[in-house]
Amino acid sequence: MLNDRDALLRQLHELRSEHRDLDTVIVRLIETGPLDQLHLQRLKKRKLMLKDEIAKLESRLIPDSIA
């Protein structure tokens, strides 16, 4: 069980890091002039997919609580 949790935490860390990196890339792409809209759209879509995956992993890590 602990190994599964460690693996999930490691994957969560990697996804968060990639999400931050994409954010930086998107900002720089917007700031540097002529925009490739298709490339920008693909980066934003990837970032959104990462956000969804992060949310799924976080929900798996949080134990169900009985109210």
C-alpha positions as CSV (number, residue, x, y, z in Angstrom):
1,M,0.0,0.0,0.0
2,L,2.8,2.4,0.9
3,N,4.5,1.7,-2.4
4,D,1.3,2.5,-4.3
5,R,1.0,5.8,-2.4
6,D,4.6,6.7,-3.0
7,A,4.2,6.0,-6.7
8,L,1.0,8.2,-6.8
9,L,2.8,11.0,-5.0
10,R,5.8,10.7,-7.4
11,Q,3.5,10.8,-10.4
12,L,1.5,13.8,-8.9
13,H,4.8,15.7,-8.4
14,E,5.8,15.0,-12.1
15,L,2.4,16.1,-13.4
16,R,2.5,19.3,-11.3
17,S,6.0,20.1,-12.5
18,E,5.0,19.6,-16.2
19,H,1.9,21.8,-15.6
20,R,4.0,24.6,-14.2
21,D,6.5,24.2,-17.1
22,L,3.7,24.5,-19.6
23,D,2.4,27.6,-17.9
24,T,5.8,29.2,-18.3
25,V,6.1,28.2,-21.9
26,I,2.6,29.5,-22.7
27,V,3.4,32.9,-21.1
28,R,6.7,33.2,-23.0
29,L,5.1,32.2,-26.2
30,I,2.4,34.9,-25.8
31,E,5.0,37.6,-24.8
32,T,7.5,36.9,-27.6
33,G,5.4,37.9,-30.6
34,P,3.8,36.4,-33.5
35,L,1.6,33.7,-32.1
36,D,1.2,30.3,-33.6
37,Q,-2.4,29.9,-32.5
38,L,-2.5,26.2,-33.2
39,H,0.6,25.5,-31.1
40,L,-0.7,27.7,-28.3
41,Q,-4.1,25.9,-28.4
42,R,-2.4,22.5,-28.2
43,L,-0.3,23.6,-25.2
44,K,-3.3,24.9,-23.4
45,K,-5.2,21.7,-24.1
46,R,-2.3,19.6,-22.7
47,K,-2.2,21.9,-19.6
48,L,-5.9,21.3,-19.1
49,M,-5.5,17.5,-19.4
50,L,-2.7,17.6,-16.9
51,K,-4.9,19.6,-14.5
52,D,-7.6,16.9,-14.8
53,E,-5.1,14.1,-14.2
54,I,-3.7,15.9,-11.2
55,A,-7.3,16.2,-9.7
56,K,-7.9,12.5,-10.3
57,L,-4.6,11.6,-8.5
58,E,-5.3,13.9,-5.6
59,S,-8.8,12.4,-5.1
60,R,-7.2,8.9,-5.1
61,L,-4.7,10.0,-2.4
62,I,-7.3,11.6,-0.1
63,P,-9.0,8.8,1.9
64,D,-12.8,8.6,1.8
65,S,-14.2,10.1,5.0
66,I,-17.5,9.0,6.5
67,A,-19.6,12.0,7.4
